[in-house]
Amino acid sequence: MTNKAVPTLQVDNDRVRVTKWSFAPGAETGWHEHEMDYVVVPLIDGEVRIEAPDGSTSTVEMKAGGSYAREVGVNHNVINAGSSDFAFVEVELK
């Protein structure tokens, strides 16, 4: 059984959807495609492994407060590759 990351919806209005994602070690979002542009804000330092549809993977060091943005259409699975809990806030732009 897959260890799932826990999404907590914080805001959902006509302009944005804000979700806090909490990951135990090894937890993952599951495969998903982003339907909106989005910004991710890591809450604590951590390491994530990103799986792409073509089978490739990359490991990324995340730093608390080190935000990044992506455009609509990203398709991936995000996994906590570290040995500690990890969390980020995702802000989707409607």
C-alpha positions in Angstrom: 0.0 0.0 0.0 1.3 3.4 -1.0 1.9 6.0 1.8 -0.1 9.0 0.7 0.6 12.7 1.3 -2.1 14.5 3.2 -3.7 17.5 1.5 -5.4 20.1 3.7 -7.5 22.7 1.8 -6.9 26.1 3.3 -8.5 28.5 0.9 -10.7 28.0 -2.2 -12.3 31.0 -3.7 -12.9 32.5 -7.2 -9.2 33.5 -7.6 -7.0 30.9 -5.8 -7.0 27.4 -4.2 -4.4 27.0 -1.4 -3.6 23.5 -0.1 -1.1 22.5 2.5 0.6 19.1 1.6 2.0 17.1 4.5 4.4 14.2 3.8 5.7 11.5 6.1 8.9 9.9 4.8 8.2 8.0 1.6 4.7 9.6 1.2 3.6 10.7 -2.2 1.0 12.8 -3.9 0.1 10.2 -6.5 0.0 10.9 -10.2 -1.7 14.1 -11.1 -1.8 16.8 -13.8 -2.0 20.4 -12.7 -5.1 22.2 -14.2 -3.9 25.6 -13.2 -0.7 27.6 -12.9 0.7 27.2 -9.4 3.2 28.3 -6.8 4.8 26.0 -4.2 6.2 27.3 -0.9 8.1 24.7 1.2 7.4 25.1 4.9 10.5 23.2 6.0 13.7 22.0 4.4 13.4 18.6 2.7 14.2 16.5 -0.3 11.6 15.3 -2.9 11.8 12.9 -5.8 9.7 13.9 -8.8 8.5 11.1 -11.2 7.7 12.1 -14.7 5.4 10.3 -17.2 8.3 9.3 -19.4 9.8 7.3 -16.4 12.5 9.8 -15.6 13.0 10.9 -12.0 14.8 13.8 -10.4 15.6 14.6 -6.8 15.3 18.2 -5.6 16.5 19.8 -2.3 13.7 22.1 -1.0 14.5 25.0 1.3 11.9 26.5 3.6 10.5 29.7 2.0 12.2 28.9 -1.4 9.2 29.3 -3.6 8.9 28.2 -7.2 6.2 28.5 -9.9 5.0 26.2 -12.6 2.5 26.5 -15.5 -0.6 24.5 -16.1 -0.2 21.0 -17.5 2.6 19.6 -15.3 2.0 15.9 -14.8 4.0 14.1 -12.1 4.1 12.3 -8.8 5.9 14.0 -5.9 7.5 11.8 -3.2 9.2 12.7 0.1 12.6 11.3 -0.4 13.9 12.4 3.0 13.9 10.6 6.3 11.9 13.4 8.1 8.4 14.8 7.6 8.1 17.4 4.9 5.4 20.0 4.0 4.7 22.7 1.5 1.9 25.0 0.6 0.6 25.0 -3.0 -1.2 28.1 -4.3 -3.1 27.4 -7.5 -4.1 30.4 -9.6 -7.6 30.3 -11.1 
